[in-house]
Amino acid sequence: MDRRSFIRKAGSTSVAAAAATTLAAPAIAQSNPKVTWRLTSSFPKSLDTIFGGAEVFSKMVSEATDGNFSIQVFAAGELVPGLQAADATTAGTVEACHTVSYYYWGKDPTWALGAAVPFALNARGQNAWQYHGGGIDLMNEFFAAQGLVGFPGGNTGVQMGGWYRKEINTVDDLKGLKYRIGGFAGKVMEKLGVVPQQLAGGDIYPALEKGTIDAAEWVGPYDDEKLGFNKIAPHYYYPGWWEGGPMLLAYVNLDKWNTLPKHYQAIVAQAGAYANNWMMAKYDQVNPTALKKLLAGGTKLHAFSPEIMQASFKAAMELYSEISATNPNFKKVYASMSEFANDSYQWWQVAELGYDSFMVRNRLAG
């Protein structure tokens, strides 16, 4: 039942209640001031999942305030380039953005921890750490220094390992590879001889087509098919060990945030939580069908070899140790996340993994 319907029905019960309703109406109007914001996304409109998260977020804010709080969503490149969304929000060019924080790890590696880092939490673990393990508070302590406040606003689930022109079987096969890989994971890949390239989603296909890069990762089957990577690079690898549960964030300029009424702040946080759940469910719906279609079209599916997985894990742990030795912000947040992950996976291997493994075996057995 919406608020106006509730007031209308309550008013019909008695003359006194009707009078109270009449008096309350101006107060309700005053408590929902007119606010108009602009939000820039890091993603193109063609990706209805990951760009769609911002649209869902905006719609929920509007509906919860009877249209008084309006957030206009712009795709990457319409106002600012996709990889500058957070910078534009800090500067006040826009009031908000929808992006992935590891895009900005070059400023400080701590940024990456708000989204995903290699061999960390899966999507459910990420939600648990953010909402109940102190993750949101820890990250917002850091983001406040950047003039931002951030909230979970989507998750893709564990991603794929990307598209390659040729098979990648050993660590030596990675050496010299020009690879589009997002954020902090590229630093890990550098330790294995890869030449990482960070490109926005809409720039990946042309670079792969022209040979500027040799391989590319994005998200998973549904988005990857939309972007057409299978037309250029036939070898599709899994898992994307650098993004076990990448969290998208809705960032708000901190000064603008502080001007909002408290209940508008609560609505923004809840709209982000709704978008977070919506995106994960959407990917779980569309990825299976997209993968079937890709395989039917000739895509060659491969698992990363144990050699590559172990070498990547070792490189990641070395990098975390190196950064933690000199960066107290990173050390503090990563310690919280890794401790949470250790407990999370201890539980995960019991019920969740046991059940999922049984169901997969029986599916394969027909």
C-alpha positions as CSV (number, residue, x, y, z in Angstrom):
1,M,0.0,0.0,0.0
2,D,1.4,3.4,-0.9
3,R,1.5,6.3,1.5
4,R,-1.3,8.3,-0.2
5,S,-3.6,5.3,-0.3
6,F,-2.9,4.6,3.3
7,I,-3.8,8.2,4.3
8,R,-6.9,8.2,2.1
9,K,-8.3,5.0,3.8
10,A,-7.3,6.1,7.2
11,G,-9.2,9.4,6.7
12,S,-12.4,7.6,5.8
13,T,-12.7,6.0,9.3
14,S,-13.7,9.2,11.1
15,V,-14.0,12.9,10.8
16,A,-11.2,13.4,13.2
17,A,-8.8,11.2,11.2
18,A,-9.8,13.1,8.0
19,A,-8.9,16.4,9.7
20,A,-5.6,15.0,10.8
21,T,-4.9,13.9,7.2
22,T,-5.7,17.4,5.9
23,L,-3.2,18.9,8.4
24,A,-0.6,16.3,7.6
25,A,-0.5,16.8,3.9
26,P,1.6,20.0,3.9
27,A,4.0,18.4,6.4
28,I,4.5,15.5,4.1
29,A,5.2,17.8,1.2
30,Q,7.7,19.7,3.2
31,S,9.5,16.5,4.3
32,N,9.9,15.5,0.7
33,P,11.7,18.5,-0.9
34,K,12.3,18.7,-4.6
35,V,15.8,17.4,-5.4
36,T,17.2,16.9,-8.9
37,W,20.5,15.2,-9.4
38,R,22.6,13.8,-12.2
39,L,24.3,10.4,-12.1
40,T,27.0,9.3,-14.5
41,S,27.5,5.6,-15.2
42,S,30.8,4.0,-16.1
43,F,28.9,1.7,-18.6
44,P,27.2,2.0,-22.0
45,K,23.4,1.8,-22.3
46,S,23.7,-1.3,-24.4
47,L,24.6,-3.4,-21.3
48,D,21.2,-3.5,-19.8
49,T,22.4,-5.5,-16.8
50,I,25.3,-3.4,-15.5
51,F,24.0,0.0,-16.8
52,G,20.6,-1.1,-15.7
53,G,21.6,-1.2,-12.1
54,A,21.9,2.6,-12.2
55,E,18.4,2.9,-13.8
56,V,16.9,0.6,-11.1
57,F,18.6,2.7,-8.4
58,S,17.2,5.9,-9.8
59,K,13.7,4.6,-10.3
60,M,13.6,3.3,-6.7
61,V,14.7,6.7,-5.3
62,S,12.0,8.5,-7.4
63,E,9.2,6.1,-6.5
64,A,10.0,6.2,-2.8
65,T,9.8,10.0,-2.7
66,D,6.7,10.4,-5.0
67,G,9.0,11.8,-7.7
68,N,10.3,14.5,-5.5
69,F,13.9,13.2,-5.6
70,S,14.8,12.7,-9.2
71,I,18.2,11.3,-10.4
72,Q,18.8,11.5,-14.1
73,V,21.1,8.7,-15.3
74,F,23.7,9.3,-18.0
75,A,25.7,6.6,-19.8
76,A,29.5,6.6,-20.0
77,G,30.7,9.3,-22.3
78,E,27.6,11.4,-22.3
79,L,28.8,13.7,-19.6
80,V,32.3,12.3,-18.7
81,P,34.3,9.3,-19.8
82,G,33.4,6.0,-18.1
83,L,36.6,5.7,-16.1
84,Q,36.3,9.3,-14.8
85,A,32.9,8.8,-13.1
86,A,34.2,9.0,-9.5
87,D,36.4,11.9,-10.3
88,A,33.5,13.9,-11.7
89,T,31.5,13.1,-8.6
90,T,34.3,14.2,-6.3
91,A,34.6,17.5,-8.3
92,G,30.8,18.1,-8.1
93,T,30.4,18.0,-11.9
94,V,27.7,15.4,-11.1
95,E,26.1,14.6,-7.8
96,A,26.5,10.9,-8.1
97,C,27.9,8.0,-10.1
98,H,27.5,4.3,-10.6
99,T,30.9,2.6,-11.1
100,V,33.4,0.0,-9.9
101,S,35.9,1.3,-7.4
102,Y,38.9,-0.7,-8.7
103,Y,39.0,1.6,-11.7
104,Y,40.6,4.1,-9.5
105,W,43.1,1.9,-7.8
106,G,46.0,3.9,-9.4
107,K,45.2,6.7,-7.0
108,D,45.5,4.3,-4.0
109,P,45.1,0.5,-4.0
110,T,42.6,0.8,-1.2
111,W,40.0,1.9,-3.8
112,A,40.0,-1.7,-5.2
113,L,38.9,-3.2,-2.0
114,G,35.5,-1.7,-2.3
115,A,34.8,-3.7,-5.4
116,A,36.9,-6.9,-5.8
117,V,40.5,-8.0,-5.5
118,P,42.0,-11.3,-6.7
119,F,41.2,-14.4,-4.7
120,A,39.0,-12.6,-2.2
121,L,35.2,-12.9,-1.5
122,N,32.6,-14.3,-3.7
123,A,29.3,-12.3,-4.2
124,R,27.5,-13.6,-1.1
125,G,30.7,-13.2,1.0
126,Q,31.1,-9.7,-0.4
127,N,27.5,-8.8,0.6
128,A,28.0,-10.3,4.1
129,W,31.3,-8.4,4.7
130,Q,29.9,-5.1,3.4
131,Y,26.6,-5.2,5.2
132,H,27.5,-7.1,8.4
133,G,31.3,-7.3,8.6
134,G,32.1,-3.6,8.7
135,G,33.0,-3.3,5.0
136,I,30.8,-0.4,4.2
137,D,32.0,1.6,7.2
138,L,35.6,0.9,6.6
139,M,35.4,1.9,2.9
140,N,33.4,5.0,3.7
141,E,36.1,6.1,6.1
142,F,38.5,6.0,3.2
143,F,36.0,7.4,0.6
144,A,35.3,10.4,2.9
145,A,38.8,11.6,2.3
146,Q,38.0,11.5,-1.4
147,G,34.9,13.7,-0.9
148,L,32.6,10.7,-1.5
149,V,30.2,8.4,0.3
150,G,29.5,5.0,-1.3
151,F,26.9,2.2,-1.1
152,P,26.6,-1.2,-2.7
153,G,24.8,-0.9,-5.9
154,G,25.2,-4.1,-7.8
155,N,27.2,-7.3,-8.2
156,T,27.9,-9.5,-11.2
157,G,28.9,-12.6,-9.4
158,V,32.1,-14.4,-10.2
159,Q,33.3,-13.4,-13.6
160,M,34.8,-15.2,-16.5
161,G,38.5,-15.2,-17.3
162,G,38.2,-13.5,-20.6
163,W,38.7,-14.0,-24.4
164,Y,42.0,-15.0,-26.0
165,R,43.1,-15.3,-29.6
166,K,45.2,-18.3,-28.7
167,E,45.2,-21.0,-26.0
168,I,46.8,-20.1,-22.7
169,N,48.1,-23.2,-21.0
170,T,51.2,-22.2,-19.0
171,V,52.5,-19.1,-17.2
172,D,55.0,-18.7,-20.1
173,D,52.0,-18.3,-22.5
174,L,51.1,-15.1,-20.5
175,K,54.4,-13.3,-20.9
176,G,54.1,-10.3,-23.2
177,L,50.3,-10.7,-23.5
178,K,48.6,-7.3,-24.0
179,Y,45.5,-7.9,-21.9
180,R,42.5,-5.7,-21.1
181,I,41.9,-6.3,-17.5
182,G,40.2,-4.1,-15.0
183,G,41.7,-2.5,-12.0
184,F,44.0,-3.9,-9.4
185,A,44.1,-7.4,-11.0
186,G,46.4,-6.0,-13.7
187,K,49.1,-5.4,-11.1
188,V,49.0,-9.1,-10.2
189,M,49.1,-10.0,-13.9
190,E,52.2,-7.9,-14.3
191,K,54.0,-10.2,-12.0
192,L,53.3,-13.0,-14.5
193,G,54.6,-11.0,-17.4
194,V,51.3,-9.7,-18.7
195,V,51.1,-6.1,-20.1
196,P,47.7,-4.9,-18.6
197,Q,45.5,-2.4,-20.3
198,Q,42.6,-0.7,-18.6
199,L,39.8,0.2,-21.0
200,A,36.2,1.1,-20.6
201,G,33.6,-1.4,-21.8
202,G,32.8,0.4,-25.0
203,D,36.5,0.6,-26.0
204,I,37.4,-3.0,-25.7
205,Y,36.0,-4.5,-29.0
206,P,37.8,-1.9,-31.3
207,A,41.1,-2.5,-29.4
208,L,40.7,-6.3,-29.7
209,E,39.7,-6.1,-33.4
210,K,42.6,-3.9,-34.3
211,G,45.1,-6.0,-32.4
212,T,46.0,-3.3,-30.0
213,I,45.3,-5.9,-27.3
214,D,45.7,-9.7,-27.5
215,A,43.0,-10.6,-25.0
216,A,40.2,-9.1,-22.9
217,E,38.0,-9.8,-20.0
218,W,34.8,-8.0,-19.2
219,V,32.0,-9.7,-17.1
220,G,30.4,-12.9,-18.3
221,P,28.5,-14.6,-21.1
222,Y,25.6,-12.3,-21.4
223,D,27.5,-9.0,-21.6
224,D,30.5,-10.6,-23.4
225,E,28.2,-11.8,-26.2
226,K,26.6,-8.4,-26.5
227,L,30.0,-6.8,-26.9
228,G,30.9,-9.4,-29.6
229,F,34.2,-10.6,-28.2
230,N,33.5,-14.2,-29.5
231,K,33.8,-12.9,-33.1
232,I,37.4,-12.0,-32.6
233,A,38.9,-14.3,-29.9
234,P,37.6,-17.9,-29.8
235,H,39.1,-19.1,-26.5
236,Y,37.0,-18.3,-23.5
237,Y,38.6,-19.0,-20.1
238,Y,37.3,-19.3,-16.5
239,P,37.2,-18.5,-13.7
240,G,37.9,-14.8,-13.4
241,W,39.9,-15.3,-10.2
242,W,40.4,-11.5,-9.9
243,E,36.6,-10.9,-9.5
244,G,35.0,-13.5,-7.3
245,G,32.2,-11.1,-6.3
246,P,32.8,-7.6,-7.7
247,M,30.7,-5.0,-6.0
248,L,29.4,-2.0,-8.0
249,L,29.0,1.2,-5.9
250,A,26.7,4.2,-6.1
251,Y,28.9,7.1,-5.1
252,V,27.5,10.4,-3.9
253,N,29.4,13.7,-3.5
254,L,29.9,14.1,0.2
255,D,28.8,17.7,0.4
256,K,25.6,16.9,-1.6
257,W,25.0,13.9,0.6
258,N,25.1,16.1,3.7
259,T,22.5,18.4,2.4
260,L,19.9,15.6,2.1
261,P,17.2,15.0,4.7
262,K,17.9,11.9,6.8
263,H,15.1,9.9,5.2
264,Y,16.4,10.7,1.7
265,Q,19.8,9.4,2.8
266,A,18.1,6.2,4.0
267,I,16.2,5.9,0.7
268,V,19.4,6.2,-1.3
269,A,21.1,3.4,0.7
270,Q,18.0,1.2,0.3
271,A,17.8,1.9,-3.4
272,G,21.4,0.8,-3.7
273,A,20.6,-2.4,-1.8
274,Y,17.7,-3.1,-4.1
275,A,19.9,-2.5,-7.2
276,N,22.5,-4.8,-5.7
277,N,20.1,-7.7,-5.4
278,W,18.4,-7.0,-8.8
279,M,21.7,-7.1,-10.7
280,M,22.9,-10.4,-9.2
281,A,19.6,-12.1,-9.9
282,K,19.5,-10.7,-13.4
283,Y,23.0,-12.1,-14.2
284,D,22.0,-15.4,-12.8
285,Q,19.0,-15.5,-15.1
286,V,20.7,-14.4,-18.4
287,N,24.2,-15.9,-18.2
288,P,23.3,-19.6,-18.6
289,T,21.4,-19.1,-21.8
290,A,24.1,-16.8,-23.2
291,L,26.8,-19.4,-22.5
292,K,24.8,-22.1,-24.3
293,K,24.5,-19.8,-27.3
294,L,28.2,-18.9,-27.3
295,L,29.2,-22.6,-27.2
296,A,26.8,-23.5,-29.9
297,G,28.4,-20.7,-32.0
298,G,31.9,-22.2,-31.8
299,T,33.3,-20.6,-28.6
300,K,36.0,-22.9,-27.1
301,L,35.6,-23.0,-23.3
302,H,38.7,-23.6,-21.1
303,A,39.5,-23.7,-17.5
304,F,42.7,-21.9,-16.4
305,S,45.4,-24.6,-15.7
306,P,46.3,-25.4,-12.1
307,E,49.8,-23.9,-12.9
308,I,48.3,-20.5,-13.9
309,M,45.9,-20.5,-10.9
310,Q,48.6,-21.3,-8.4
311,A,51.1,-18.8,-9.9
312,S,48.4,-16.1,-9.9
313,F,47.5,-16.8,-6.3
314,K,51.1,-16.6,-5.2
315,A,51.6,-13.3,-7.1
316,A,48.4,-11.8,-5.5
317,M,49.5,-12.7,-1.9
318,E,52.9,-11.2,-2.5
319,L,51.4,-8.0,-3.8
320,Y,49.0,-7.7,-0.8
321,S,52.0,-8.1,1.5
322,E,54.0,-5.5,-0.3
323,I,51.2,-2.9,-0.3
324,S,50.3,-3.5,3.3
325,A,53.8,-2.8,4.4
326,T,53.6,0.8,3.1
327,N,49.9,1.6,2.9
328,P,48.0,1.7,6.3
329,N,44.6,2.3,4.7
330,F,45.0,-0.8,2.5
331,K,46.4,-2.9,5.3
332,K,43.4,-2.1,7.6
333,V,40.7,-2.8,5.1
334,Y,42.4,-5.8,3.5
335,A,43.0,-7.4,7.0
336,S,39.2,-7.1,7.7
337,M,38.3,-8.6,4.3
338,S,40.8,-11.5,4.4
339,E,39.8,-12.5,7.9
340,F,36.2,-12.4,7.0
341,A,36.9,-14.5,3.8
342,N,38.8,-17.1,5.8
343,D,35.8,-17.7,8.0
344,S,33.4,-17.4,5.1
345,Y,35.1,-20.1,3.0
346,Q,35.4,-22.4,6.0
347,W,31.7,-22.4,6.2
348,W,31.2,-22.4,2.4
349,Q,33.1,-25.7,1.9
350,V,30.6,-27.5,4.2
351,A,27.1,-26.9,3.1
352,E,27.2,-24.7,0.0
353,L,30.0,-26.4,-1.8
354,G,28.8,-29.8,-0.8
355,Y,25.3,-29.1,-2.2
356,D,26.4,-27.4,-5.4
357,S,29.0,-30.1,-6.2
358,F,26.3,-32.8,-5.7
359,M,23.9,-31.0,-8.0
360,V,26.5,-30.4,-10.7
361,R,27.5,-34.1,-10.7
362,N,23.9,-35.2,-11.0
363,R,23.2,-32.7,-13.8
364,L,26.2,-34.1,-15.7
365,A,25.0,-37.6,-15.1
366,G,21.7,-36.7,-16.6
